[in-house]
Amino acid sequence: MLRSLMDWIKPPAIGDRRALAFEAERAAARLVQKSVIIFCRIKAGPDRQKLFKERVFLEGLEISRWESFAAILADLLVVAEGMLRESAGESAPRMGEGLVGLYAELLGKADHPSGGPGGWHAHIEHFRERLAQARLAPPLAAGDVASRSGNLVFDSLPMHKNYRKDDRPVIVNQIKFGVVSFGQDLERRMDVAALAAELSGAERP
C-alpha cells in the first residue's frame, strides 16, 4: 500500500521541452525570490517598509530580479546540457541550440529590465557562447556551475554595501544549493533520450 501511494505522488518525468522549461523557470523564480526579494527584506530590517516604497530602490530591485533570473536560468540549463550531452552524441550542437531557444523563450516573457533596444539579445548570445565552450570539456558539477550566477546575483543586489557586507558567501551558497537540488531532481526524473532528441530538432531563435 505504501509503495502504491509513493507511485501515486511521484512527480512526472521530465521528458519533453515543455516540462524542462516549466521546471527550470520555476526553480529560477524560486531562487530569485529567496536570494533577492527575501534577502533585501531581511537586510533592510526595520527600514524595509520605507525602502520598499522608494522609486529608486524599486527600479534597482526590478533590474536585480530579472538579471538574477537570467543568470540562474542559464546555470540551470547548463546543468541540463551536461546531463543530456552524451545521449545527444553528434547532435549535441543542435541540442545546444534547442536549449538556447528555450532560454530565449523564457526570457521573452518579460521586458528587459534595462529597457534597452537590444532586449535580451546579449544574454542569449552569451548563453549560446557559454554552451559552445562547455562542450569543449566534460560537464561541470552543478555546484561549480552555480558559482557564476551566485556571484552575479550578489553583485546585482540593490542594497548599499553596508547592508550586505560579508554576505557574498551566503548568496552564492544559497544559489549553489538550489542549482544542485535542481540537478538532483533532473537525475531522478529526466527522460534523457527523449529530451535530447526533441531539443536536437529545435530551431535557432
Backbone as CSV, one residue per row, in Angstrom:
resi,resn,N_x,N_y,N_z,CA_x,CA_y,CA_z,C_x,C_y,C_z
1,MET,0.834,-1.203,0.000,0.000,0.000,0.000,0.872,1.258,0.000
2,LEU,1.944,1.253,0.813,2.839,2.403,0.869,3.494,2.634,-0.492
3,ARG,3.923,1.541,-1.137,4.550,1.674,-2.450,3.564,2.239,-3.457
4,SER,2.310,1.827,-3.399,1.293,2.358,-4.312,1.090,3.843,-4.089
5,LEU,1.116,4.254,-2.818,0.957,5.672,-2.515,2.132,6.467,-3.052
6,MET,3.361,5.950,-2.888,4.541,6.636,-3.388,4.505,6.751,-4.902
7,ASP,4.036,5.702,-5.574,3.903,5.752,-7.031,2.897,6.805,-7.446
8,TRP,1.852,6.978,-6.635,0.795,7.925,-6.975,1.278,9.368,-6.859
9,ILE,2.117,9.648,-5.843,2.567,11.020,-5.632,3.900,11.300,-6.346
10,LYS,4.465,10.307,-7.003,5.735,10.501,-7.702,5.573,11.546,-8.792
11,PRO,6.441,12.550,-8.836,6.308,13.596,-9.851,6.515,13.033,-11.248
12,PRO,5.893,13.628,-12.238,6.003,13.112,-13.609,7.411,13.266,-14.161
13,ALA,7.719,12.466,-15.155,9.021,12.527,-15.796,9.176,13.841,-16.558
14,ILE,10.410,14.296,-16.641,10.729,15.463,-17.462,11.219,14.911,-18.797
15,GLY,10.288,14.747,-19.714,10.607,14.058,-20.954,10.460,14.876,-22.208
16,ASP,10.102,16.153,-22.055,9.998,16.987,-23.247,10.397,18.422,-22.909
17,ARG,10.506,19.207,-23.953,10.971,20.587,-23.828,10.063,21.408,-22.907
18,ARG,8.792,21.207,-23.034,7.833,21.970,-22.228,8.020,21.688,-20.741
19,ALA,8.229,20.420,-20.392,8.420,20.060,-18.985,9.711,20.650,-18.445
20,LEU,10.777,20.598,-19.237,12.044,21.183,-18.789,11.904,22.684,-18.594
21,ALA,11.210,23.347,-19.519,11.003,24.795,-19.401,10.257,25.125,-18.117
22,PHE,9.215,24.361,-17.818,8.416,24.598,-16.620,9.267,24.452,-15.364
23,GLU,10.040,23.366,-15.276,10.835,23.118,-14.079,11.958,24.128,-13.924
24,ALA,12.618,24.481,-15.024,13.722,25.445,-14.946,13.207,26.831,-14.568
25,GLU,12.090,27.240,-15.163,11.524,28.551,-14.846,11.105,28.614,-13.379
26,ARG,10.467,27.563,-12.914,10.014,27.541,-11.525,11.192,27.574,-10.558
27,ALA,12.226,26.784,-10.832,13.392,26.749,-9.950,14.110,28.091,-9.928
28,ALA,14.261,28.719,-11.098,14.929,30.018,-11.154,14.137,31.077,-10.405
29,ALA,12.819,31.084,-10.595,11.970,32.069,-9.919,12.028,31.897,-8.408
30,ARG,12.048,30.651,-7.954,12.114,30.391,-6.508,13.424,30.898,-5.923
31,LEU,14.521,30.684,-6.638,15.817,31.145,-6.144,15.913,32.668,-6.154
32,VAL,15.312,33.310,-7.134,15.289,34.773,-7.159,14.504,35.305,-5.962
33,GLN,13.381,34.673,-5.671,12.572,35.111,-4.538,13.368,35.043,-3.241
34,LYS,14.115,33.950,-3.058,14.879,33.771,-1.820,16.102,34.672,-1.762
35,SER,16.846,34.742,-2.861,18.156,35.406,-2.820,18.098,36.900,-3.099
36,VAL,17.003,37.371,-3.655,16.879,38.800,-3.946,15.790,39.442,-3.070
37,ILE,14.545,39.036,-3.256,13.429,39.689,-2.557,13.526,39.484,-1.040
38,ILE,13.574,38.226,-0.629,13.585,37.946,0.807,14.869,38.462,1.453
39,PHE,16.002,38.308,0.761,17.265,38.795,1.311,17.195,40.303,1.567
40,CYS,16.690,41.054,0.586,16.610,42.508,0.740,15.679,42.899,1.880
41,ARG,14.566,42.182,2.017,13.644,42.488,3.114,14.296,42.246,4.471
42,ILE,14.998,41.136,4.585,15.649,40.821,5.855,16.736,41.841,6.174
43,LYS,17.553,42.170,5.178,18.676,43.065,5.414,18.230,44.502,5.697
44,ALA,17.092,44.881,5.139,16.599,46.234,5.387,16.103,46.400,6.815
45,GLY,15.745,45.274,7.451,15.314,45.313,8.851,14.131,46.245,9.059
46,PRO,14.187,47.075,10.095,13.062,47.960,10.399,12.824,49.029,9.326
47,ASP,13.787,49.214,8.412,13.627,50.207,7.350,12.944,49.642,6.109
48,ARG,12.559,48.362,6.141,12.074,47.733,4.903,10.770,48.341,4.388
49,GLN,9.884,48.762,5.275,8.634,49.354,4.808,8.892,50.620,4.014
50,LYS,9.788,51.425,4.505,10.140,52.660,3.815,10.921,52.374,2.537
51,LEU,11.891,51.466,2.634,12.748,51.169,1.490,11.952,50.619,0.316
52,PHE,11.006,49.740,0.590,10.243,49.107,-0.480,9.161,50.027,-1.057
53,LYS,9.189,51.274,-0.700,8.323,52.276,-1.320,9.108,53.310,-2.107
54,GLU,10.421,53.239,-2.020,11.263,54.216,-2.720,11.424,53.825,-4.183
55,ARG,11.172,54.767,-5.067,11.191,54.502,-6.503,12.549,54.011,-6.973
56,VAL,13.606,54.669,-6.531,14.946,54.285,-6.991,15.274,52.856,-6.577
57,PHE,14.924,52.513,-5.341,15.182,51.150,-4.881,14.357,50.146,-5.668
58,LEU,13.090,50.440,-5.886,12.223,49.502,-6.602,12.683,49.296,-8.044
59,GLU,13.188,50.362,-8.657,13.726,50.217,-10.006,14.961,49.311,-9.990
60,GLY,15.822,49.511,-9.008,17.003,48.659,-8.872,16.632,47.221,-8.556
61,LEU,15.589,47.055,-7.761,15.131,45.714,-7.403,14.609,44.975,-8.631
62,GLU,13.894,45.693,-9.485,13.370,45.075,-10.704,14.505,44.617,-11.615
63,ILE,15.515,45.443,-11.747,16.679,45.054,-12.559,17.357,43.836,-11.939
64,SER,17.545,43.860,-10.617,18.190,42.748,-9.941,17.393,41.463,-10.118
65,ARG,16.085,41.549,-10.008,15.233,40.360,-10.144,15.431,39.690,-11.485
66,TRP,15.363,40.479,-12.558,15.411,39.875,-13.889,16.814,39.513,-14.319
67,GLU,17.799,40.301,-13.913,19.168,39.912,-14.220,19.535,38.632,-13.454
68,SER,19.058,38.515,-12.231,19.307,37.310,-11.446,18.588,36.115,-12.053
69,PHE,17.356,36.336,-12.497,16.607,35.252,-13.139,17.349,34.753,-14.372
70,ALA,17.838,35.671,-15.192,18.559,35.286,-16.407,19.819,34.509,-16.072
71,ALA,20.549,34.943,-15.051,21.793,34.279,-14.669,21.534,32.885,-14.110
72,ILE,20.557,32.772,-13.231,20.257,31.470,-12.618,19.695,30.513,-13.657
73,LEU,18.795,30.997,-14.501,18.217,30.153,-15.543,19.307,29.595,-16.446
74,ALA,20.275,30.431,-16.801,21.378,29.968,-17.643,22.129,28.834,-16.960
75,ASP,22.401,28.970,-15.661,23.107,27.914,-14.946,22.302,26.620,-14.913
76,LEU,21.013,26.724,-14.701,20.170,25.531,-14.659,20.204,24.797,-15.998
77,LEU,20.170,25.536,-17.075,20.177,24.908,-18.401,21.556,24.383,-18.771
78,VAL,22.602,24.995,-18.250,23.950,24.436,-18.440,24.045,23.079,-17.739
79,VAL,23.478,22.979,-16.554,23.449,21.701,-15.842,22.687,20.662,-16.660
80,ALA,21.539,21.052,-17.200,20.752,20.132,-18.020,21.534,19.677,-19.247
81,GLU,22.230,20.609,-19.892,23.012,20.261,-21.079,24.064,19.218,-20.760
82,GLY,24.722,19.364,-19.620,25.739,18.406,-19.233,25.190,17.006,-19.053
83,MET,23.956,16.905,-18.589,23.329,15.595,-18.389,22.829,14.986,-19.691
84,LEU,22.500,15.836,-20.655,21.924,15.378,-21.916,22.968,15.141,-23.002
85,ARG,24.141,15.688,-22.842,25.130,15.728,-23.918,25.502,14.353,-24.448
86,GLU,25.770,13.425,-23.565,26.201,12.102,-24.016,25.128,11.433,-24.861
87,SER,23.886,11.556,-24.434,22.798,10.955,-25.191,22.622,11.619,-26.550
88,ALA,22.881,12.928,-26.615,22.723,13.652,-27.877,23.793,13.263,-28.893
89,GLY,24.966,12.866,-28.416,26.028,12.447,-29.317,26.425,13.533,-30.298
90,GLU,26.460,13.191,-31.590,26.856,14.153,-32.608,25.855,15.294,-32.756
91,SER,24.669,15.112,-32.199,23.648,16.159,-32.265,23.758,17.158,-31.127
92,ALA,24.817,17.048,-30.316,24.965,17.934,-29.164,24.912,19.417,-29.535
93,PRO,25.560,19.857,-30.649,25.433,21.278,-31.014,23.994,21.689,-31.314
94,ARG,23.246,20.823,-31.985,21.841,21.148,-32.272,21.014,21.146,-30.992
95,MET,21.339,20.227,-30.097,20.647,20.216,-28.811,20.929,21.515,-28.059
96,GLY,22.191,21.975,-28.138,22.534,23.240,-27.508,21.702,24.383,-28.049
97,GLU,21.471,24.382,-29.353,20.625,25.419,-29.940,19.190,25.306,-29.444
98,GLY,18.763,24.070,-29.198,17.434,23.886,-28.620,17.327,24.499,-27.242
99,LEU,18.392,24.364,-26.452,18.406,24.972,-25.125,18.485,26.486,-25.207
100,VAL,19.216,26.992,-26.199,19.263,28.447,-26.408,17.861,28.965,-26.728
101,GLY,17.157,28.233,-27.576,15.794,28.636,-27.904,14.878,28.634,-26.702
102,LEU,15.033,27.640,-25.841,14.232,27.566,-24.623,14.558,28.743,-23.705
103,TYR,15.851,29.045,-23.578,16.299,30.175,-22.756,15.701,31.482,-23.277
104,ALA,15.766,31.675,-24.583,15.219,32.894,-25.187,13.712,32.988,-24.973
105,GLU,13.048,31.869,-25.061,11.598,31.842,-24.880,11.204,32.271,-23.468
106,LEU,11.918,31.749,-22.475,11.582,32.076,-21.094,11.922,33.522,-20.756
107,LEU,13.038,34.013,-21.263,13.371,35.423,-21.028,12.390,36.339,-21.752
108,GLY,11.895,35.888,-22.884,10.985,36.715,-23.671,9.644,36.967,-23.015
109,LYS,9.372,36.277,-21.922,8.110,36.500,-21.215,8.101,37.826,-20.462
110,ALA,9.282,38.433,-20.295,9.378,39.686,-19.536,10.138,40.727,-20.333
111,ASP,9.817,41.974,-20.092,10.581,43.060,-20.698,11.999,43.029,-20.155
112,HIS,12.948,43.447,-20.995,14.319,43.535,-20.493,14.368,44.619,-19.426
113,PRO,14.975,44.336,-18.274,14.924,45.292,-17.155,15.572,46.637,-17.438
114,SER,16.545,46.678,-18.354,17.192,47.955,-18.633,16.370,48.814,-19.575
115,GLY,15.415,48.175,-20.256,14.624,48.912,-21.226,15.374,49.232,-22.495
116,GLY,16.566,48.663,-22.649,17.387,48.932,-23.827,16.812,48.325,-25.087
117,PRO,17.197,48.870,-26.253,16.644,48.394,-27.528,17.075,46.967,-27.873
118,GLY,18.185,46.507,-27.300,18.657,45.164,-27.621,17.930,44.061,-26.879
119,GLY,17.102,44.450,-25.898,16.373,43.449,-25.129,17.303,42.431,-24.492
120,TRP,16.918,41.170,-24.618,17.689,40.086,-24.020,18.723,39.515,-24.984
121,HIS,18.936,40.155,-26.107,19.799,39.598,-27.142,21.204,39.273,-26.617
122,ALA,21.805,40.198,-25.879,23.164,39.967,-25.380,23.209,38.774,-24.436
123,HIS,22.198,38.619,-23.592,22.151,37.483,-22.679,22.055,36.171,-23.458
124,ILE,21.214,36.174,-24.483,21.000,34.960,-25.273,22.269,34.571,-26.022
125,GLU,22.932,35.545,-26.608,24.166,35.253,-27.334,25.266,34.787,-26.399
126,HIS,25.323,35.367,-25.213,26.320,34.923,-24.231,26.045,33.491,-23.804
127,PHE,24.779,33.159,-23.644,24.424,31.792,-23.273,24.790,30.822,-24.388
128,ARG,24.557,31.219,-25.618,24.940,30.385,-26.766,26.454,30.112,-26.752
129,GLU,27.236,31.150,-26.528,28.691,31.002,-26.487,29.116,30.140,-25.295
130,ARG,28.429,30.309,-24.193,28.775,29.542,-22.997,28.551,28.048,-23.215
131,LEU,27.459,27.694,-23.871,27.207,26.281,-24.145,28.242,25.714,-25.102
132,ALA,28.623,26.500,-26.095,29.644,26.049,-27.035,30.963,25.790,-26.310
133,GLN,31.320,26.661,-25.391,32.537,26.475,-24.611,32.417,25.263,-23.690
134,ALA,31.243,25.068,-23.136,31.037,23.952,-22.213,31.254,22.612,-22.903
135,ARG,30.904,22.528,-24.185,31.044,21.266,-24.913,32.500,20.880,-25.166
136,LEU,33.401,21.792,-24.910,34.821,21.509,-25.126,35.448,20.752,-23.960
137,ALA,34.709,20.579,-22.884,35.237,19.918,-21.688,34.142,19.051,-21.071
138,PRO,34.509,18.141,-20.185,33.492,17.335,-19.502,32.533,18.231,-18.724
139,PRO,31.288,17.805,-18.567,30.313,18.607,-17.815,30.779,18.896,-16.394
140,LEU,30.525,20.117,-15.963,30.863,20.511,-14.598,29.806,20.018,-13.616
141,ALA,30.205,19.846,-12.378,29.231,19.551,-11.328,28.319,20.762,-11.147
142,ALA,27.088,20.506,-10.745,26.107,21.586,-10.606,26.581,22.686,-9.670
143,GLY,27.227,22.321,-8.575,27.708,23.325,-7.633,28.758,24.238,-8.229
144,ASP,29.602,23.688,-9.110,30.617,24.508,-9.774,29.984,25.439,-10.798
145,VAL,28.970,24.955,-11.491,28.257,25.791,-12.462,27.639,26.995,-11.769
146,ALA,27.078,26.781,-10.591,26.313,27.819,-9.902,27.155,28.932,-9.306
147,SER,28.463,28.772,-9.267,29.298,29.850,-8.726,29.123,31.125,-9.541
148,ARG,28.914,30.968,-10.836,28.779,32.133,-11.714,27.525,32.931,-11.366
149,SER,26.376,32.278,-11.363,25.142,33.026,-11.102,25.091,33.536,-9.668
150,GLY,25.651,32.784,-8.721,25.646,33.245,-7.335,26.343,34.578,-7.171
151,ASN,27.482,34.728,-7.824,28.198,35.999,-7.746,27.486,37.109,-8.501
152,LEU,26.896,36.782,-9.640,26.156,37.786,-10.405,24.945,38.288,-9.621
153,VAL,24.256,37.367,-8.948,23.105,37.767,-8.135,23.546,38.717,-7.035
154,PHE,24.598,38.364,-6.329,25.071,39.222,-5.242,25.446,40.613,-5.757
155,ASP,26.160,40.660,-6.869,26.600,41.948,-7.411,25.437,42.806,-7.899
156,SER,24.298,42.176,-8.206,23.160,42.926,-8.728,22.246,43.474,-7.627
157,LEU,22.424,43.042,-6.401,21.506,43.428,-5.328,21.470,44.949,-5.147
158,PRO,20.264,45.524,-5.055,20.129,46.979,-4.959,20.262,47.503,-3.527
159,MET,21.166,46.922,-2.779,21.355,47.309,-1.389,22.726,47.951,-1.225
160,HIS,22.805,48.949,-0.373,24.096,49.558,-0.063,25.019,48.500,0.534
161,LYS,26.305,48.629,0.255,27.267,47.626,0.722,27.245,47.440,2.231
162,ASN,26.825,48.463,2.971,26.761,48.333,4.427,25.695,47.333,4.866
163,TYR,24.665,47.152,4.013,23.591,46.225,4.332,23.963,44.777,4.000
164,ARG,24.872,44.590,3.054,25.184,43.230,2.603,26.653,42.869,2.797
165,LYS,27.284,43.548,3.716,28.694,43.288,3.998,28.906,41.827,4.405
166,ASP,29.889,41.190,3.775,30.283,39.808,4.090,29.211,38.773,3.760
167,ASP,28.199,39.152,2.985,27.114,38.213,2.692,27.261,37.510,1.347
168,ARG,28.342,37.770,0.627,28.510,37.099,-0.659,28.438,35.570,-0.518
169,PRO,29.167,34.968,0.437,29.088,33.500,0.566,27.664,33.009,0.846
170,VAL,26.882,33.808,1.562,25.508,33.407,1.865,24.704,33.276,0.579
171,ILE,24.797,34.293,-0.276,24.044,34.283,-1.529,24.573,33.198,-2.459
172,VAL,25.880,33.125,-2.614,26.470,32.135,-3.524,26.097,30.721,-3.089
173,ASN,26.185,30.428,-1.818,25.867,29.084,-1.332,24.378,28.780,-1.452
174,GLN,23.555,29.791,-1.277,22.115,29.595,-1.441,21.787,29.222,-2.886
175,ILE,22.409,29.924,-3.839,22.197,29.615,-5.246,22.758,28.233,-5.571
176,LYS,23.936,27.931,-5.054,24.532,26.616,-5.298,23.606,25.503,-4.828
177,PHE,23.071,25.659,-3.635,22.188,24.634,-3.085,20.974,24.439,-3.998
178,GLY,20.413,25.544,-4.477,19.244,25.444,-5.351,19.568,24.791,-6.683
179,VAL,20.710,25.126,-7.261,21.097,24.549,-8.556,21.425,23.065,-8.394
180,VAL,22.100,22.709,-7.306,22.395,21.298,-7.048,21.094,20.519,-6.865
181,SER,20.150,21.069,-6.136,18.853,20.412,-5.937,18.127,20.220,-7.262
182,PHE,18.213,21.229,-8.130,17.605,21.122,-9.452,18.264,19.979,-10.230
183,GLY,19.590,19.907,-10.185,20.296,18.846,-10.879,19.926,17.467,-10.355
184,GLN,19.769,17.341,-9.058,19.381,16.060,-8.475,17.970,15.668,-8.909
185,ASP,17.087,16.655,-9.008,15.735,16.388,-9.467,15.746,15.926,-10.918
186,LEU,16.588,16.563,-11.742,16.711,16.132,-13.136,17.192,14.693,-13.220
187,GLU,18.177,14.347,-12.417,18.710,12.978,-12.444,17.626,11.960,-12.140
188,ARG,16.712,12.301,-11.243,15.645,11.364,-10.868,14.550,11.286,-11.913
189,ARG,14.259,12.405,-12.574,13.029,12.481,-13.359,13.217,12.618,-14.861
190,MET,14.402,12.937,-15.309,14.569,13.282,-16.717,14.629,12.043,-17.605
191,ASP,13.850,12.066,-18.675,13.943,11.069,-19.736,14.994,11.594,-20.708
192,VAL,16.233,11.193,-20.476,17.364,11.788,-21.177,17.251,11.609,-22.691
193,ALA,16.963,10.401,-23.127,16.929,10.117,-24.567,15.842,10.929,-25.264
194,ALA,14.651,10.959,-24.674,13.535,11.675,-25.299,13.787,13.173,-25.337
195,LEU,14.303,13.710,-24.258,14.518,15.152,-24.179,15.655,15.587,-25.101
196,ALA,16.731,14.811,-25.133,17.845,15.143,-26.019,17.410,15.117,-27.473
197,ALA,16.593,14.129,-27.826,16.124,14.019,-29.202,15.241,15.200,-29.587
198,GLU,14.336,15.596,-28.690,13.447,16.714,-29.008,14.209,18.025,-29.129
199,LEU,15.114,18.278,-28.190,15.880,19.520,-28.229,16.794,19.586,-29.450
200,SER,17.250,18.485,-29.921,18.141,18.465,-31.086,17.418,18.901,-32.357
201,GLY,16.094,18.828,-32.343,15.327,19.241,-33.503,14.830,20.659,-33.427
202,ALA,15.188,21.390,-32.350,14.707,22.767,-32.189,15.418,23.693,-33.149
203,GLU,14.709,24.730,-33.567,15.282,25.697,-34.483,16.034,26.790,-33.749
204,ARG,16.978,27.408,-34.433,17.735,28.531,-33.871,16.818,29.723,-33.710
205,PRO,16.792,30.368,-32.515,15.895,31.513,-32.297,16.362,32.730,-33.081
